[in-house]
Amino acid sequence: MDYTTQMDAARKGIITGEMEKVANKENMAVERLRQLMADGRVVIPANKNHRSLDPEGIGEGLKTKINVNLGVSQDCCNIELELEKARKAIDLKADAIMDLSCYGKTEEFRRKLVAMSPVMIGTVPVYDAVGFYDKELADITAEEFLRVVEKHAQDGVDFMTIHAGINRETAARFKKNPRLTNIVSRGGALLFAWMELNGQENPFYEHYDRLLEICACYDVTISLGDACRPGSIKDATDAAQIQELIILGELTQRAWARNVQVMIEGPGHMPLNEIIPNMLLEKKLCHGAPFYVLGPLVTDVAPGYDHITSAIGGALAAAHGADFLCYVTPAEHLRLPNLEDMKEGIIASRIAAHAADIAKGLPGARQWDDAMSEARKNLDWERMFQLAIDPEKARRYRAESLPEHQDTCTMCGKMCAVRNMNKVLSRENCLTSVKA
């Protein structure tokens, strides 16, 4: 192999097999894709040890991708159930799965997940470190944190969330600017606590060069975590969030210097009117690196419906620069999501991503919608079901309330505007034909 990572290949003018596959999926010239990757504006997370991977690209000019979170925890430690969720997520066309496991047989679950998954797999090593070493957070050493990163890389993980931007400088900024909801990132809170307890620098920041060596060896994409993402709309776009974003921009350039692919993670909870400025700010401060957002959730008052608050923010964010949406389920803030919660979250995120792709004018995005409109005009129910983002639900709703006339639905019956317009226009066409 004449290159170490996908970015290294792109900079050397080499077209990899992964680039060819992604370019074909995206209807993009492969040379254009290669240049975007060389510039850091597109990533193809593809660990050399992930043999079952069907690669996808994330970034400028590509379809908006969605991620699904799952994994075992102390309260819900059922590996087979989480693997069932993973299979369902793949069936529902998720583009990535993040394993957030933090308890029990994490290595067994991670290896099984990588082996069975054609979609890219992400992890958060700092979660796993706490459970893996089974000791107090303050007693985990910097070297032990890095060993977990290397273990995940060896196991075939394609991208890792690394909270390297919450260094002591960022932590000091946070303490000088109090928040309503403090730090809500689980990884960010763990590292903040570790620094406070030990009086030392964040090990992922202090030993960032060692981290880059590991990532370059296995071609792991770094997803620079937003430890200071806002956990409420009141805390959005505050000093701590912006301080961390500046650090992430600096870390991005350091990674690129080592040919390591980078994504940037972003908010969080955010008022609708602040989303577009935040997208512009991230792209500017982080030099065009792909942006991965959780939501953003545009209101804090909808527990049980946060897949909707997230889809609203996600569509706006992706239409104005975000490249990757992390799904949010109805169970957000309440409990671990079950299979039905996961499905609702995936569908909501896919709707948001597709709506954004239409707004961005991506080639082929509107063809799907035009085909659905054609089927509706023709009252072709079977074609509508085939085109639906959730065919099962569309079929079920139709079957639950069948109309007297099969070319209508029970909303309008014989007053159906589409049915009546078809009849009238068909009659006019017939008359015109006879006169001719």
C-alpha positions in Angstrom: 0.0 0.0 0.0 1.4 3.4 -1.0 -0.6 5.4 1.5 -1.3 5.3 5.3 -4.8 6.8 5.4 -7.6 7.8 3.0 -6.4 11.4 3.4 -2.8 10.5 2.7 -3.9 8.7 -0.5 -6.0 11.7 -1.6 -3.1 14.0 -1.1 -0.9 11.8 -3.2 -3.4 11.7 -6.0 -4.3 8.0 -5.4 -7.9 6.9 -6.0 -8.7 4.2 -3.5 -11.4 1.6 -3.8 -13.4 3.3 -1.0 -13.3 6.6 -3.0 -14.6 4.9 -6.1 -17.5 3.3 -4.2 -18.4 6.6 -2.5 -18.2 8.6 -5.7 -20.5 6.2 -7.4 -23.0 6.4 -4.6 -22.9 10.2 -4.6 -23.0 10.8 -8.3 -19.8 12.8 -7.9 -16.7 12.7 -10.1 -14.1 10.7 -8.2 -11.4 13.3 -8.9 -13.7 15.9 -7.3 -14.2 13.6 -4.2 -10.4 13.0 -4.0 -9.7 16.7 -3.9 -12.3 17.4 -1.2 -10.7 14.6 0.9 -7.3 16.0 0.4 -8.6 19.4 1.6 -10.2 17.8 4.7 -13.7 18.7 3.6 -14.9 15.1 3.1 -14.0 12.0 5.2 -14.5 8.3 4.5 -14.3 6.6 7.9 -12.9 3.2 7.0 -10.7 1.4 9.6 -8.3 -1.0 7.9 -9.6 -3.8 10.1 -13.4 -3.3 9.4 -13.6 -6.0 6.7 -17.4 -5.9 6.3 -17.6 -2.2 5.7 -19.5 -0.7 2.7 -17.9 2.8 2.9 -19.8 6.1 2.9 -18.5 9.6 2.7 -19.4 12.5 5.0 -18.9 16.2 4.1 -19.2 18.9 1.5 -21.3 18.1 -1.6 -22.4 14.7 -0.3 -25.8 13.4 1.0 -26.4 14.2 4.6 -25.7 11.1 6.7 -27.4 9.9 9.9 -26.0 8.1 13.0 -27.7 5.8 15.5 -26.5 5.5 19.1 -26.8 2.2 21.0 -24.8 0.1 23.4 -24.9 -1.7 26.8 -25.1 0.0 30.1 -25.2 -1.1 33.8 -29.0 -0.8 33.9 -29.6 -2.4 30.4 -26.8 -4.9 29.8 -28.3 -7.1 27.0 -25.8 -7.7 24.2 -28.3 -9.6 22.0 -30.9 -6.8 22.3 -28.4 -4.2 21.3 -27.3 -6.3 18.3 -30.9 -6.6 17.3 -31.2 -2.8 17.4 -28.1 -2.6 15.2 -29.6 -5.0 12.6 -32.8 -3.0 12.7 -30.9 0.3 12.3 -29.1 -1.1 9.2 -32.4 -2.3 7.8 -33.8 1.2 8.3 -30.8 2.7 6.3 -28.8 4.3 9.0 -25.4 5.3 7.7 -23.5 4.8 11.0 -23.8 3.2 14.4 -22.1 4.5 17.5 -21.4 2.0 20.3 -21.8 4.0 23.5 -21.2 0.9 25.7 -19.9 1.7 29.2 -20.4 -1.5 31.2 -19.9 -5.3 31.0 -18.6 -7.2 28.0 -18.0 -4.1 25.9 -15.2 -5.7 23.9 -17.4 -8.7 23.0 -20.2 -6.5 21.9 -17.9 -4.1 19.9 -16.2 -7.0 18.0 -19.6 -8.6 17.1 -20.9 -5.2 16.0 -17.9 -4.5 13.7 -18.0 -8.0 12.3 -21.7 -7.9 11.3 -22.0 -4.3 10.2 -21.6 -2.9 6.7 -22.1 0.6 8.0 -19.4 2.6 9.7 -18.9 2.1 13.5 -18.0 4.8 16.0 -17.2 4.7 19.7 -16.4 6.9 22.6 -13.3 5.4 24.3 -13.5 7.5 27.5 -16.9 5.8 28.3 -15.3 2.4 27.9 -12.2 3.2 30.0 -14.3 3.7 33.1 -16.0 0.3 32.8 -13.0 -1.6 31.4 -10.5 -0.8 34.2 -13.2 -1.0 36.9 -11.6 1.6 39.1 -12.2 5.1 40.2 -12.1 7.7 37.5 -9.3 9.7 39.2 -7.1 6.6 39.3 -7.1 6.0 35.5 -3.9 7.1 34.0 -3.3 8.9 30.7 -1.6 5.8 29.3 -4.6 3.7 30.2 -6.9 6.1 28.4 -4.7 5.8 25.3 -4.6 2.0 25.5 -8.4 1.9 25.3 -8.2 4.1 22.1 -5.7 1.7 20.6 -7.8 -1.3 21.5 -10.9 0.2 19.8 -8.7 0.9 16.7 -7.5 -2.7 16.6 -11.1 -3.9 16.8 -12.0 -2.1 13.6 -13.8 1.0 14.8 -14.0 3.6 12.0 -14.4 6.8 14.0 -14.0 7.8 17.6 -15.3 10.7 19.6 -12.4 12.2 21.4 -13.1 15.1 23.7 -9.7 16.7 23.3 -11.0 20.3 23.2 -11.9 20.5 26.8 -8.4 21.3 28.0 -7.6 23.3 31.1 -8.0 26.6 29.3 -11.5 25.6 28.1 -12.4 24.4 31.6 -11.3 27.7 33.1 -13.5 29.6 30.6 -16.4 27.4 31.6 -15.9 28.1 35.3 -15.8 31.9 34.6 -19.0 31.8 32.7 -21.6 29.8 34.7 -24.2 27.8 32.8 -27.8 26.8 33.5 -27.1 23.1 32.7 -23.3 23.0 33.2 -21.6 20.3 31.1 -24.1 17.7 29.7 -21.7 15.7 27.5 -21.0 12.5 29.3 -17.4 12.3 28.0 -16.9 15.9 28.6 -18.1 15.7 32.2 -15.8 12.7 32.9 -12.7 14.5 31.6 -13.6 17.7 33.4 -13.9 15.7 36.6 -10.6 13.9 35.9 -8.8 17.2 35.4 -10.3 18.7 38.5 -9.5 15.6 40.6 -5.9 15.2 39.4 -4.9 18.8 38.7 -3.6 17.7 35.3 -4.2 18.5 31.6 -6.8 16.5 29.6 -4.8 13.4 28.6 -6.3 13.4 25.1 -5.1 17.0 24.6 -1.7 16.6 26.3 -0.9 13.4 24.4 -2.7 14.3 21.2 0.3 13.4 19.0 0.3 9.9 20.4 -3.5 9.7 19.7 -2.8 10.8 16.1 -0.2 8.0 15.7 -2.8 5.4 16.7 -5.4 6.9 14.3 -3.0 7.1 11.4 -1.9 3.5 11.9 -5.5 2.1 11.5 -7.0 5.0 9.6 -9.4 5.9 12.3 -11.3 9.2 11.7 -11.2 11.5 14.8 -14.6 12.9 15.6 -13.6 15.8 17.8 -16.2 15.8 20.6 -18.0 18.9 21.8 -17.6 18.5 25.5 -19.1 22.0 26.0 -22.1 21.5 23.7 -25.2 23.3 25.2 -27.6 21.2 27.1 -30.3 23.9 27.1 -31.2 26.6 24.7 -30.2 29.1 27.3 -26.5 27.9 27.2 -26.3 27.9 23.4 -23.5 29.9 21.7 -21.8 30.8 25.0 -18.2 31.4 25.9 -17.3 27.8 26.7 -18.8 26.4 23.5 -16.9 28.9 21.4 -13.7 28.5 23.3 -13.8 24.8 22.7 -14.6 25.3 19.0 -11.5 27.4 18.6 -9.4 24.6 20.2 -11.0 22.1 17.9 -10.0 24.1 14.9 -6.4 24.1 16.0 -6.6 20.3 16.7 -8.1 19.8 13.2 -5.0 21.3 11.6 -2.7 19.2 13.7 -4.5 16.0 12.7 -4.4 17.0 9.0 -0.7 17.5 9.3 -0.5 13.8 10.1 -3.0 12.8 7.4 -5.6 11.9 10.0 -9.2 12.4 8.9 -11.3 14.7 11.1 -15.0 15.5 11.9 -16.2 18.2 14.3 -19.1 17.5 16.7 -21.5 20.3 17.5 -24.6 21.2 19.5 -26.8 20.2 21.2 -29.7 22.4 22.3 -30.0 25.6 20.3 -32.7 28.2 19.5 -33.8 28.0 15.8 -32.4 31.5 15.0 -28.9 30.6 16.2 -28.5 27.4 14.1 -27.4 29.0 10.8 -24.8 31.3 12.5 -23.4 28.3 14.3 -23.0 26.3 11.1 -21.1 29.2 9.5 -18.9 29.6 12.6 -17.9 25.9 12.7 -17.0 25.8 9.1 -14.9 29.0 9.5 -13.1 28.1 12.7 -12.6 24.4 11.8 -11.5 25.1 8.2 -14.3 23.4 6.4 -14.1 20.0 8.2 -17.3 17.9 8.2 -19.7 18.9 10.9 -21.6 16.3 13.0 -24.5 17.6 15.1 -26.7 16.1 17.8 -30.0 17.7 16.7 -29.9 20.5 17.4 -32.9 20.4 19.7 -34.8 23.7 19.2 -36.8 23.6 22.4 -36.4 22.1 25.8 -40.0 21.4 26.7 -40.9 18.3 24.6 -39.7 15.1 26.5 -41.2 12.2 24.6 -41.1 14.2 21.3 -37.5 15.2 21.1 -37.1 13.2 17.8 -39.3 16.0 16.4 -37.5 18.9 18.1 -34.3 17.4 16.8 -35.5 16.9 13.2 -36.6 20.5 13.0 -33.1 21.7 14.1 -31.3 19.0 12.1 -33.0 19.9 8.8 -32.1 23.6 9.2 -28.5 22.7 10.3 -27.9 20.3 7.4 -29.4 22.7 4.9 -26.7 25.3 6.0 -23.6 23.2 6.5 -24.0 20.3 8.8 -23.0 17.0 7.1 -23.9 14.3 9.7 -26.9 14.1 12.0 -26.9 12.1 15.2 -30.4 10.8 15.7 -32.5 11.6 18.7 -35.3 9.3 19.9 -38.6 10.0 21.7 -36.8 8.5 24.8 -34.2 11.3 24.9 -33.8 12.6 28.5 -36.1 9.8 29.8 -34.6 6.3 29.3 -32.7 4.0 27.1 -34.6 3.8 23.8 -36.3 0.5 22.8 -36.6 -0.8 19.2 -39.7 1.4 18.4 -38.1 4.5 19.9 -35.0 3.8 17.7 -37.2 3.4 14.6 -39.0 6.7 15.2 -35.6 8.5 15.8 -34.1 7.1 12.6 -37.1 8.0 10.5 -37.2 11.5 11.9 -33.5 12.0 11.2 -33.8 10.6 7.7 -36.6 13.0 6.9 -34.5 15.9 8.2 -31.4 14.8 6.2 -33.4 14.3 3.0 -35.2 17.7 3.4 -31.7 19.3 3.8 -30.4 17.5 0.7 -33.3 19.0 -1.3 -32.5 22.5 0.0 -28.8 22.0 -0.9 -29.8 21.0 -4.4 -27.9 17.7 -4.4 -28.2 15.8 -7.6 -31.1 13.3 -7.5 -32.5 14.5 -4.2 -35.8 15.8 -5.6 -36.3 12.9 -7.9 -37.6 10.8 -5.1 -40.2 13.4 -4.1 -41.2 13.9 -7.8 -41.8 10.2 -8.1 -44.0 10.2 -5.0 -46.0 13.1 -6.4 -46.5 11.4 -9.7 -47.8 8.3 -7.8 -50.2 10.5 -5.8 -51.4 12.2 -8.9 -52.1 8.7 -10.4 -53.6 7.4 -7.1 -51.2 4.6 -7.4 -51.2 3.3 -3.8 -48.8 0.5 -4.3 -46.2 2.8 -5.9 -46.7 5.3 -3.0 -46.0 2.5 -0.5 -42.8 1.5 -2.4 -41.5 5.1 -2.3 -42.4 5.9 1.3 -39.6 6.5 3.7 -41.5 4.0 6.0 -43.4 1.7 3.8 -44.7 -0.5 6.7 -46.4 2.4 8.4 -47.9 3.8 5.2 -49.4 0.4 4.3 -50.7 -0.1 7.9 -52.4 3.3 8.0 -54.1 2.6 4.6 -55.3 -0.8 5.7 -56.7 0.4 9.0 -59.2 2.7 7.3 -60.2 1.5 3.8 -62.6 3.8 1.7 -65.7 2.9 -0.2 -64.0 3.8 -3.4 -60.5 2.4 -3.8 -59.2 5.4 -5.8 -59.8 7.6 -2.7 -59.0 7.6 1.0 -61.3 8.0 4.0 -60.2 11.6 4.5 -62.1 13.0 1.4 -63.9 10.0 -0.2 -65.6 11.0 -3.5 -64.7 14.6 -2.8 -61.0 13.7 -3.4 -59.5 16.6 -5.3 -57.0 14.4 -7.1 -59.6 11.9 -8.2 -62.0 14.6 -9.4 -59.3 16.6 -11.3 -58.1 13.4 -13.0 -61.7 12.7 -14.1 -62.4 16.2 -15.3 -59.0 16.6 -17.1 -59.4 13.1 -18.6 -62.8 14.1 -20.0 -61.4 17.3 -21.5 -58.6 15.4 -23.1 -61.1 13.0 -24.6 -63.2 15.8 -26.0 -60.2 17.5 -27.4 -59.2 14.3 -29.1 -62.7 13.8 -30.6 -62.7 17.4 -32.0 -59.3 17.0 -33.4 
